[in-house]
Amino acid sequence: MKKIAVCLLVLSFLIGAAAPAYCGGSVKKLGRGFSNVLTFPCEIWYQIGQTNEQNGFTAAMSYGVLKGVFMAGARALVGAYEIATFPVPAPGGFEPILTDPEFFFDAL
């Protein structure tokens, strides 16, 4: 039992020493994932509004709704992926998968 406690103590110090190497990118990736999971329904209304401004009401009520539903699903899936894989520096060193915008409220 004493050996296990010592091993856990040493392991916790090693993890603590290595944590700063991951804090920058991994913590942002985790936050980005939670942000995407929490804000994905807003994507529907945003896409409808954008399509209405660019192409008019009829396009907004058909194409805009479909685009909004698709983008909301994509944002939710990417958010769940980023939460599940936040300690892993993939893709390309914690770079965002959705870049336009990286966070939903950056578009507003």
N, C-alpha and C positions, 0 to 999 in steps of 0.2 A: 504494500500500500504506500509505503514511504517513497519507493522508487517511482511509482506512478505520479505521485504528487510533485516530485522533483522534475520529472519529465514534462509534466503539464506546465510547471512554472517556467522552465527553460523554453518550451515551445511558445508560451505567451510572450516572453521577452523577444524571441526571434520574430514573431509575427508583428509585435509592436515596432521593432526596428525596421521591418520591411514595409510597414504601412505607408510611410510618406512617399514611397515610390509609386504607390497606386492611388493616393488620395486625389490628386488633381484630375485625372481623366476618369477614373472609375466612379468617383462620387458624382461628377457631372453627368456621367452616363446613367447612373441610377436615378438622379433627379430628373433627367430628361425622360427616362422611361416612365416614372410616376406621373410626370406632367402630361405625357401623351396618353396614358391610360385614363387620367382624370378628365382631360379636355376633349377626348375624341368626339363626343356628341356635338360639340360646338362646330365641328368641321362641316356638318350638314348645312346649318344655317349660313355659315360663311360662304360656302360654295354656291348656294342658291343666290345670295346677295351679289357675289362677284359675277355670276352668269347673268343676272338681271341687269347689272350695270353695263356689261359688255354686249349682250345679245338681246335683251328685252325680256318681257314677262313670260311669254310662251316658252322660250328656251329655258328660262329659270325653272319653270314648273315641270319641265320634262327632263332635259339634259342636266340641269343644275341639281335636281334632286338625286338623280343617278350618280352624278359625279360626287356629290356630297356623301352619299351612302358608301360609295367605294373608298373615298379618301378617309372617312371615319373608320371604316374597317381596317384600312392600311395603317392608320395612326395607332389604333388599338393594338394591332398585332405587332407592330414595330416597338411600341411601348412595352408590351409583355416580353418581347425578345430581349430588349435592353435591360429590363429588370432581372430577367433570368441569367443574363450573361454579363452583368456589370463588372465582375472582377477580371474578365477575360479581355485583353486588349485587341479585340477584333470587332469590326473591320478596321484595319489600318490605324491602330493606336487610339482607340476610343473615339474615332470620328463618327459623327451622326449619320444615320442611314437616311432620314428625312432631312433635307437641307433647305427646303423652300416652304415654310420656315422650319428652323430647328425646333423651336418652341412655338406652340400654336399662337400665343398672344403676341409674338413678334410680328405677326401678319397684320395686326390691327393698327 
